[in-house]
Amino acid sequence: MQSNTKFKRSYTFIFIFFYLIEGFVQGIPILVFPPYLTKVLGGSYSIPLWIIVMSIGNLPWAIKMIVGLFNDKWGSKKFGRRFPWIISFGVFCAIWWFILAIFLPTDNTIYSVLALYYFMIMLGMAFADTALDGLILDIVPKEKLARVQGYTWAMLLLGMGAGGMLLGLIFIGLNLESFLFMLTGILVLISCAIPYYIKEDRIGLKEIEAKEWSEDLLSVITKKKNWKLFIYSFAGAIQAVTLLEFFKYVILITIGAISVDDTILSLQGGTNPTAYLAWSSIFYLFNGVGVVIGSIIAGKLGDKSRKKTVTIFYLIYIPFSLASIVPFIFVFGLIPGLIFGLLGITIFGILQGALVVANQTIRGDISKNYYPNLKSTFYALLISFANGGQNVGTIIGAAILSALALLSINYNMIYFVISACCALSLLISFLIFRTIDPKDYEFSHLYENIEDNK
């Protein structure tokens, strides 16, 4: 169902703030937890164990469509269809941040406890995000959707970097990690409360017939063309976290900022965790700048032509994934390593930000066209497959690292194998995208021209 709510410019700022804080929620674990583990565990932590914790923590992003079923069907006549779900899961997320601030063990059980906290925090954030996505699809007109997606995604990634660079570096340096976790919980509450001011239609539930709703829900899983979209989303996200995470170690090894043991399975962070965090923060700063640039470019291009925008960034991303290791075959030392490393990190940010915005817009258009009464559910399901792809990508990367490191293979070669797997998954996603009918997502005047030229 398309809302009749008039879109206001202020709504964009509400969306941007929500995604900025969501970026804090996602970025603090990625950027702050590893150096915090280093600090608590006496100077080192296990890369494979941390990747397992990260994978568990990210699982809710693969099941976020569950709440889409409910916020598409049930809402409040007083508060709207989406807001009650946004605020409820925002409170849930904040509570777990407060628990994290109060208690965390200091021995090896920290991995399992942290995995639980991570999972619960992301469960609340992912479900609140799903309801907000539905609200965006309800009220943002098609000709502005790509641009709004570009702004929100840019703020999300900027928040991820800022959450570690600005907040993490300061609070870990001052031994105030608990205060950081508490502050993040408070910000989550605020970001999930302000969507109240978006005056979505106070639509009753009678507008969606139960039979129509259930038939649409069944077709989500049974239609063959939907599974093509699921695979396109899944394969196109495998590289999203994996390349950046493992490329980071290429740079750190090249510039001599970290040392690794014989199996390259545990990172030696030394006794000063802020040093590792500082390097990671620099990388995420440059990556974040790239993401902002790429997201804004893709947003503007996407509101002119969806198909051309997606095609351009796939065809650049695929070869760059393979070529990113080439300079490090010949480069050694701090300055050369940093120059090529920061350049590579920035380009990865541009490409990843642009591709995500372009693909998210395609998914949003398709969700509104295929399932107007289940747009939040279907969109969340597509995003869940994308997030599942990210999660599987990190697991595959960890498995390749563990297997090849035992054979004493050089880390650069290990990274190349990982990047080749990512490039292959991008190629598969692109080829599937090319089979999707442009009528499902493109502006009508563009696909009509395509038909006329056949």
C-alpha positions as CSV (number, residue, x, y, z in Angstrom):
1,M,0.0,0.0,0.0
2,Q,1.3,3.4,-0.9
3,S,0.8,6.0,1.8
4,N,-0.9,9.3,1.0
5,T,1.5,11.1,3.4
6,K,3.0,14.2,1.8
7,F,6.8,13.9,1.8
8,K,8.6,16.7,3.6
9,R,12.2,17.6,3.5
10,S,12.5,17.3,7.3
11,Y,11.7,13.6,7.0
12,T,15.0,13.1,5.2
13,F,16.8,14.5,8.2
14,I,15.0,12.2,10.5
15,F,16.0,9.2,8.3
16,I,19.6,10.5,8.2
17,F,19.8,10.8,12.0
18,F,18.4,7.3,12.5
19,Y,20.9,5.8,10.1
20,L,23.8,7.8,11.6
21,I,23.0,6.2,15.1
22,E,22.5,2.8,13.5
23,G,26.0,3.3,12.1
24,F,27.2,3.8,15.6
25,V,25.5,0.6,16.7
26,Q,27.1,-1.4,13.9
27,G,30.4,0.4,13.9
28,I,31.3,0.3,17.6
29,P,31.3,-3.6,17.7
30,I,33.4,-3.8,14.5
31,L,35.9,-1.0,15.5
32,V,35.9,-1.0,19.3
33,F,35.4,-4.6,20.3
34,P,38.7,-6.0,18.8
35,P,41.0,-3.5,20.6
36,Y,38.8,-3.9,23.7
37,L,39.4,-7.6,23.5
38,T,43.1,-6.9,23.1
39,K,43.1,-4.8,26.2
40,V,41.1,-7.2,28.4
41,L,43.0,-10.3,27.3
42,G,46.5,-9.0,27.8
43,G,47.6,-7.9,24.4
44,S,46.2,-10.3,21.9
45,Y,43.0,-11.8,20.6
46,S,42.0,-14.6,18.2
47,I,41.0,-13.4,14.7
48,P,38.9,-16.6,13.9
49,L,37.1,-16.4,17.3
50,W,36.4,-12.7,16.8
51,I,35.0,-13.4,13.2
52,I,32.8,-16.1,14.7
53,V,31.5,-13.6,17.3
54,M,31.0,-11.0,14.5
55,S,29.1,-13.6,12.4
56,I,26.8,-14.5,15.3
57,G,26.2,-10.8,16.1
58,N,25.2,-10.1,12.5
59,L,22.7,-13.0,12.2
60,P,19.7,-10.8,13.0
61,W,20.3,-8.9,9.8
62,A,19.7,-12.1,7.9
63,I,16.3,-12.7,9.6
64,K,15.0,-9.1,9.8
65,M,12.1,-9.9,7.4
66,I,10.4,-11.6,10.3
67,V,9.3,-8.3,11.8
68,G,8.3,-7.1,8.3
69,L,5.5,-9.5,8.4
70,F,4.1,-7.9,11.4
71,N,4.6,-4.2,10.6
72,D,3.0,-4.7,7.2
73,K,-0.1,-6.2,8.8
74,W,-0.5,-4.7,12.3
75,G,-0.1,-1.2,13.5
76,S,-1.8,1.5,15.6
77,K,-4.6,3.8,14.5
78,K,-3.1,6.4,16.9
79,F,0.6,6.0,16.1
80,G,0.6,4.6,12.6
81,R,1.7,1.3,11.1
82,R,5.5,1.6,11.4
83,F,6.3,3.7,14.4
84,P,5.2,1.3,17.2
85,W,7.6,-1.3,15.9
86,I,10.5,1.2,15.5
87,I,10.3,2.5,19.1
88,S,9.7,-1.0,20.6
89,F,12.7,-2.6,19.1
90,G,14.7,0.6,19.7
91,V,14.0,0.2,23.4
92,F,15.0,-3.5,23.3
93,C,18.3,-2.6,21.6
94,A,19.1,0.2,24.1
95,I,18.5,-2.2,27.1
96,W,21.2,-4.6,25.8
97,W,23.6,-1.7,25.4
98,F,23.0,-0.8,29.1
99,I,23.5,-4.4,30.1
100,L,26.8,-4.5,28.2
101,A,27.9,-1.3,30.0
102,I,27.2,-3.0,33.4
103,F,28.8,-6.4,32.9
104,L,31.4,-8.0,30.7
105,P,33.8,-10.8,31.8
106,T,37.6,-10.3,31.6
107,D,38.6,-13.9,30.8
108,N,38.2,-16.1,27.7
109,T,34.4,-16.4,28.4
110,I,34.2,-12.9,27.1
111,Y,33.8,-14.3,23.5
112,S,30.6,-16.2,24.3
113,V,29.1,-13.4,26.4
114,L,30.0,-10.8,23.8
115,A,28.4,-12.9,21.1
116,L,25.2,-12.9,23.1
117,Y,25.2,-9.2,23.7
118,Y,26.1,-8.5,20.1
119,F,23.3,-10.7,18.8
120,M,20.7,-9.1,21.1
121,I,21.8,-5.6,20.2
122,M,21.6,-6.2,16.5
123,L,18.3,-8.0,16.9
124,G,16.7,-4.9,18.2
125,M,18.5,-2.6,15.7
126,A,17.8,-4.8,12.7
127,F,14.1,-5.1,13.5
128,A,13.7,-1.3,14.1
129,D,15.6,-0.8,10.8
130,T,13.1,-3.0,9.0
131,A,10.1,-1.0,10.2
132,L,11.9,2.3,9.2
133,D,12.7,0.9,5.8
134,G,8.9,0.2,5.4
135,L,8.2,3.8,6.4
136,I,10.7,5.1,3.7
137,L,9.1,2.9,1.0
138,D,5.7,4.2,2.2
139,I,6.3,7.9,1.9
140,V,9.3,8.6,-0.4
141,P,8.3,9.1,-4.1
142,K,10.1,7.1,-6.7
143,E,11.9,10.1,-8.2
144,K,13.6,10.8,-4.8
145,L,14.1,7.2,-3.6
146,A,17.7,6.7,-4.8
147,R,18.8,10.1,-3.4
148,V,17.3,9.3,0.0
149,Q,18.9,5.9,-0.1
150,G,22.2,7.5,-0.9
151,Y,22.0,10.0,2.0
152,T,20.9,7.4,4.5
153,W,23.5,4.8,3.4
154,A,26.2,7.4,3.5
155,M,25.2,8.4,7.1
156,L,25.1,4.7,8.1
157,L,28.7,4.1,6.9
158,L,29.8,7.4,8.3
159,G,28.3,6.5,11.6
160,M,30.1,3.2,11.6
161,G,33.4,4.9,11.1
162,A,32.7,7.8,13.5
163,G,31.5,5.3,16.1
164,G,34.9,3.8,16.2
165,M,37.2,6.7,15.2
166,L,35.7,9.5,17.3
167,L,33.9,7.8,20.1
168,G,35.8,4.5,20.4
169,L,39.3,6.0,20.3
170,I,38.4,8.7,22.9
171,F,36.6,6.4,25.3
172,I,39.0,3.5,25.2
173,G,41.9,5.9,25.6
174,L,40.2,7.2,28.7
175,N,39.2,3.8,30.0
176,L,35.5,4.8,29.7
177,E,34.2,2.0,27.6
178,S,31.2,1.5,29.8
179,F,30.2,5.1,29.4
180,L,30.5,4.7,25.6
181,F,28.1,1.7,25.6
182,M,25.6,3.6,27.8
183,L,25.8,6.7,25.6
184,T,25.1,4.5,22.5
185,G,22.0,3.1,24.2
186,I,20.7,6.6,24.9
187,L,21.3,7.7,21.3
188,V,19.4,4.6,20.0
189,L,16.4,5.6,22.1
190,I,16.4,9.1,20.7
191,S,16.8,8.0,17.0
192,C,13.9,5.5,17.4
193,A,11.7,8.1,19.0
194,I,11.9,10.9,16.5
195,P,10.2,9.1,13.6
196,Y,7.1,9.8,15.6
197,Y,7.1,13.2,14.0
198,I,6.7,11.6,10.5
199,K,3.0,11.8,10.1
200,E,2.4,8.5,8.4
201,D,-1.2,7.7,7.5
202,R,-3.1,6.5,10.5
203,I,-4.4,3.7,8.4
204,G,-6.5,0.9,9.9
205,L,-5.8,-2.7,9.3
206,K,-9.0,-3.3,7.5
207,E,-7.5,-1.8,4.3
208,I,-5.6,-5.0,3.8
209,E,-7.8,-8.0,3.5
210,A,-6.6,-11.1,5.4
211,K,-7.0,-13.3,2.3
212,E,-5.1,-11.0,0.0
213,W,-2.4,-10.6,2.6
214,S,-1.9,-14.3,3.1
215,E,-1.9,-15.0,-0.7
216,D,0.8,-12.4,-1.2
217,L,2.8,-13.8,1.6
218,L,2.6,-17.3,0.1
219,S,3.7,-16.0,-3.3
220,V,6.8,-14.4,-1.8
221,I,8.3,-17.8,-1.3
222,T,6.7,-19.7,-4.2
223,K,7.3,-17.4,-7.1
224,K,10.4,-18.4,-9.1
225,K,11.3,-14.9,-10.2
226,N,11.5,-13.9,-6.5
227,W,14.2,-16.5,-6.0
228,K,16.2,-14.9,-8.8
229,L,16.1,-11.7,-6.8
230,F,17.1,-13.5,-3.6
231,I,20.2,-15.0,-5.2
232,Y,21.0,-11.6,-6.8
233,S,20.9,-10.0,-3.4
234,F,22.8,-12.7,-1.6
235,A,25.6,-13.0,-4.1
236,G,26.0,-9.3,-4.5
237,A,26.8,-8.8,-0.8
238,I,29.3,-11.5,-0.1
239,Q,32.2,-9.1,-0.6
240,A,30.7,-6.2,1.4
241,V,32.4,-6.9,4.8
242,T,34.9,-9.5,3.8
243,L,37.0,-7.5,1.4
244,L,37.4,-4.6,3.8
245,E,38.1,-6.7,6.8
246,F,40.8,-8.8,5.1
247,F,42.3,-5.9,3.0
248,K,42.8,-4.1,6.3
249,Y,45.3,-6.8,7.4
250,V,47.1,-6.6,4.1
251,I,47.9,-3.0,4.9
252,L,48.7,-3.5,8.6
253,I,51.2,-6.3,7.7
254,T,52.7,-4.3,4.9
255,I,53.4,-1.2,7.1
256,G,54.6,-3.4,10.0
257,A,51.8,-2.2,12.4
258,I,50.9,-5.7,13.5
259,S,52.7,-9.0,13.9
260,V,51.2,-12.4,13.3
261,D,52.2,-15.8,14.6
262,D,53.2,-18.7,12.4
263,T,49.7,-19.7,11.4
264,I,48.4,-16.1,11.0
265,L,45.5,-17.0,13.2
266,S,46.0,-14.6,16.1
267,L,46.7,-10.9,16.0
268,Q,49.4,-9.5,18.4
269,G,48.1,-6.1,19.4
270,G,50.7,-5.3,22.1
271,T,49.8,-3.8,25.4
272,N,48.4,-0.6,23.9
273,P,45.0,-1.3,22.3
274,T,44.5,2.3,21.1
275,A,47.4,1.9,18.6
276,Y,45.5,-0.8,16.7
277,L,42.3,1.1,17.0
278,A,44.0,4.2,15.7
279,W,45.1,2.4,12.5
280,S,41.7,0.9,12.0
281,S,40.1,4.2,12.6
282,I,42.2,5.8,9.9
283,F,41.2,3.1,7.4
284,Y,37.5,3.4,8.2
285,L,37.8,7.2,7.9
286,F,39.1,6.9,4.4
287,N,36.6,4.1,3.6
288,G,33.8,6.3,5.1
289,V,34.8,9.2,2.9
290,G,34.7,6.9,-0.1
291,V,31.3,5.5,0.9
292,V,29.8,9.0,1.2
293,I,31.2,9.9,-2.2
294,G,30.0,6.7,-3.8
295,S,26.6,6.8,-2.1
296,I,25.8,10.4,-3.2
297,I,27.0,9.7,-6.7
298,A,24.9,6.6,-7.0
299,G,21.9,8.4,-5.5
300,K,22.0,11.1,-8.1
301,L,22.7,8.7,-11.0
302,G,20.1,6.3,-9.8
303,D,17.4,8.9,-10.0
304,K,18.2,9.2,-13.7
305,S,18.6,5.6,-14.6
306,R,18.6,2.6,-12.2
307,K,20.0,0.1,-14.7
308,K,22.9,2.1,-16.0
309,T,24.0,3.0,-12.4
310,V,24.0,-0.6,-11.2
311,T,25.8,-1.8,-14.4
312,I,28.6,0.8,-14.1
313,F,29.5,0.0,-10.5
314,Y,29.4,-3.8,-11.0
315,L,31.8,-3.5,-14.0
316,I,34.3,-1.5,-12.0
317,Y,34.0,-3.4,-8.7
318,I,34.6,-6.9,-10.1
319,P,38.1,-6.2,-11.7
320,F,39.1,-3.9,-8.8
321,S,38.5,-6.7,-6.3
322,L,41.1,-8.8,-8.1
323,A,43.6,-6.0,-8.7
324,S,43.6,-4.6,-5.2
325,I,46.4,-6.9,-4.0
326,V,48.7,-6.1,-6.9
327,P,50.5,-3.0,-5.4
328,F,51.3,-5.0,-2.3
329,I,53.3,-7.6,-4.2
330,F,55.9,-4.9,-4.9
331,V,55.4,-2.4,-2.0
332,F,57.0,-2.6,1.4
333,G,57.3,-0.1,4.3
334,L,55.2,2.5,6.0
335,I,54.8,5.3,3.5
336,P,54.3,3.3,0.3
337,G,52.1,0.8,2.1
338,L,49.9,3.6,3.5
339,I,49.6,5.4,0.1
340,F,48.4,2.4,-1.7
341,G,46.5,1.1,1.2
342,L,44.5,4.3,1.8
343,L,43.9,4.7,-1.9
344,G,42.5,1.1,-2.0
345,I,40.4,1.5,1.1
346,T,38.9,4.7,-0.4
347,I,38.1,3.1,-3.7
348,F,36.5,0.1,-1.9
349,G,34.3,2.6,0.0
350,I,33.2,4.4,-3.2
351,L,32.4,1.2,-5.0
352,Q,30.7,-0.5,-2.0
353,G,28.7,2.6,-1.1
354,A,27.6,3.1,-4.7
355,L,26.7,-0.5,-5.3
356,V,24.7,-0.8,-2.1
357,V,22.7,2.4,-2.8
358,A,22.0,1.3,-6.4
359,N,20.9,-2.2,-5.4
360,Q,18.9,-1.0,-2.4
361,T,17.0,1.3,-4.7
362,I,16.3,-1.5,-7.2
363,R,15.0,-3.7,-4.3
364,G,12.8,-0.9,-3.0
365,D,11.2,-0.3,-6.5
366,I,10.6,-4.0,-7.0
367,S,9.1,-4.4,-3.5
368,K,6.7,-1.5,-4.1
369,N,5.7,-2.9,-7.5
370,Y,5.5,-6.6,-6.6
371,Y,3.9,-6.3,-3.1
372,P,2.3,-3.0,-2.3
373,N,0.7,-4.6,0.8
374,L,3.8,-6.4,1.8
375,K,6.5,-4.0,0.7
376,S,8.3,-4.0,4.1
377,T,8.3,-7.8,4.3
378,F,9.6,-8.4,0.8
379,Y,12.1,-5.6,1.0
380,A,13.3,-6.9,4.4
381,L,13.6,-10.4,2.9
382,L,15.7,-9.1,0.0
383,I,17.9,-7.2,2.5
384,S,18.0,-10.3,4.7
385,F,19.5,-12.3,1.8
386,A,22.0,-9.5,1.3
387,N,22.9,-9.5,4.9
388,G,23.1,-13.3,4.9
389,G,25.5,-12.9,2.0
390,Q,27.7,-10.6,4.1
391,N,27.6,-13.1,7.0
392,V,28.5,-16.0,4.8
393,G,31.3,-14.0,3.2
394,T,33.0,-13.4,6.5
395,I,32.7,-17.1,7.4
396,I,34.1,-18.1,4.0
397,G,36.9,-15.7,4.5
398,A,37.7,-17.0,7.9
399,A,37.6,-20.6,6.6
400,I,40.0,-19.8,3.7
401,L,42.3,-17.9,6.1
402,S,42.4,-20.8,8.6
403,A,42.9,-23.5,5.9
404,L,45.5,-21.8,3.8
405,A,47.4,-20.4,6.8
406,L,47.9,-23.9,8.1
407,L,49.8,-24.5,4.9
408,S,52.1,-21.6,5.6
409,I,50.8,-19.7,2.6
410,N,51.7,-16.0,2.4
411,Y,48.9,-13.7,3.6
412,N,48.8,-11.7,0.4
413,M,48.1,-14.9,-1.5
414,I,45.4,-15.8,1.0
415,Y,43.8,-12.4,0.4
416,F,43.9,-12.9,-3.4
417,V,42.0,-16.2,-3.0
418,I,39.4,-14.4,-0.8
419,S,39.1,-11.5,-3.3
420,A,38.7,-13.9,-6.2
421,C,35.8,-15.6,-4.4
422,C,34.3,-12.1,-3.9
423,A,34.8,-11.1,-7.5
424,L,33.1,-14.4,-8.6
425,S,30.1,-13.7,-6.4
426,L,29.8,-10.2,-7.8
427,L,29.9,-11.5,-11.3
428,I,27.1,-14.0,-10.5
429,S,25.0,-11.2,-9.0
430,F,25.5,-9.0,-12.0
431,L,24.6,-11.7,-14.5
432,I,21.4,-12.4,-12.6
433,F,20.6,-8.6,-12.5
434,R,20.8,-8.5,-16.2
435,T,18.0,-11.0,-16.5
436,I,15.6,-8.8,-14.4
437,D,12.9,-7.0,-16.5
438,P,13.6,-3.3,-16.4
439,K,9.9,-2.7,-16.1
440,D,10.1,-4.0,-12.5
441,Y,12.4,-1.1,-11.3
442,E,13.3,1.4,-14.1
443,F,11.6,4.7,-14.8
444,S,8.8,4.2,-17.3
445,H,10.2,6.6,-20.0
446,L,13.5,4.7,-19.9
447,Y,12.2,1.1,-20.4
448,E,9.7,2.4,-23.0
449,N,12.7,3.7,-24.9
450,I,14.4,0.3,-24.5
451,E,11.3,-1.4,-26.0
452,D,11.2,1.1,-28.9
453,N,14.8,0.4,-29.8
454,K,14.4,-3.4,-29.9
